[in-house]
């Protein structure tokens, strides 16, 4: 089964493919393709006000290919910053996807904030659009704390600053399987896979 993941982010595609492979028994062999793989070069304007709205905008644009399309929108919500950066996580420091600048700005904004007040969560919404026009969204979260400095070099985005309460280590030090077991995206992809199985069978 071919599924389009409406992203150009290879790290994200690798993560999602790894999690979907757990559902081979019900969904069969899955070939996960990205926007680059199907030749979609246009950028979609993500003008929603929630993760769910932005994910659905991307999924509907990708579904024009006729493939089952998944899209996600995710970010980090920091309680001491009133839930920011939220939907603006990828462009927190201005440019899109500049992990280093985003992490530096987050550390700057949390200067002097004690550990117990550095609570945060990663949140993600995944939207799915089927070739028959049916659609749904699911949400996943994972709780943690924002560290005072980088810890580990694994993952991407804010991972080296995110201390996972589930793993009791930073996502920057977690193996891919450890992270996928508890991450917001891991939880949401599993919910989406289960819903997909329900709708396709």
VENQUIZI-V291312 format. One record per backbone hydrogen bond with DSSP energy under -1.0 kcal/mol. NH is the residue of the N-H (numbers start at 1). CO is the residue of the C=O. E is the energy in kcal/mol with one decimal. If there is no record, write none. Layout:
NH:CO:E
NH:CO:E
This chain:
3:31:-2.3
4:68:-2.9
5:33:-3.3
6:70:-3.1
7:5:-2.6
13:9:-2.2
14:10:-2.5
15:11:-2.1
16:12:-2.7
17:13:-2.7
18:14:-2.0
19:15:-1.8
20:16:-2.8
21:17:-1.6
22:19:-1.6
23:20:-2.3
24:21:-1.2
26:23:-1.1
27:23:-3.1
28:24:-2.4
31:1:-3.2
33:3:-2.7
35:7:-1.8
38:34:-1.4
40:35:-2.5
47:45:-1.5
54:50:-2.1
55:51:-2.6
56:52:-2.3
57:53:-2.1
58:54:-1.9
59:55:-2.4
60:56:-2.6
61:57:-1.6
62:58:-2.2
63:59:-2.0
65:62:-2.0
66:63:-2.2
69:129:-2.5
70:4:-3.2
71:127:-2.2
73:125:-2.0
75:123:-2.2
77:121:-3.1
78:84:-2.2
79:119:-2.0
81:78:-1.4
82:79:-1.9
83:78:-2.5
84:81:-1.2
86:76:-2.1
88:85:-2.5
89:86:-1.9
92:89:-1.1
94:91:-1.5
97:90:-2.9
99:97:-1.5
102:98:-2.6
103:99:-2.8
104:100:-2.3
105:101:-2.3
106:102:-2.2
107:103:-2.4
108:104:-2.1
109:105:-2.6
110:106:-1.3
111:108:-1.3
113:110:-2.3
117:114:-2.1
118:115:-2.0
120:144:-2.6
121:77:-1.9
122:142:-2.1
123:75:-2.6
124:140:-2.2
125:73:-2.3
126:138:-2.5
127:71:-3.0
128:136:-2.7
129:69:-2.3
130:134:-3.0
133:130:-2.5
136:128:-1.8
138:126:-2.1
140:124:-2.4
142:122:-1.8
144:120:-2.8
145:163:-1.7
146:118:-2.3
147:161:-3.0
151:160:-1.6
154:172:-2.9
159:156:-1.7
161:158:-2.0
162:159:-1.1
163:145:-3.1
164:169:-2.4
165:143:-1.8
168:164:-2.1
171:162:-2.3
172:159:-1.3
173:170:-1.4
179:175:-2.7
180:176:-2.8
181:177:-1.5
182:179:-1.1
183:179:-2.5
187:183:-2.5
188:184:-2.3
189:185:-3.1
190:186:-1.9
191:187:-1.8
192:188:-2.7
193:189:-2.7
194:190:-2.2
195:191:-2.1
196:192:-2.5
197:193:-2.5
198:194:-2.0
199:195:-2.0
200:196:-2.1
201:197:-1.5
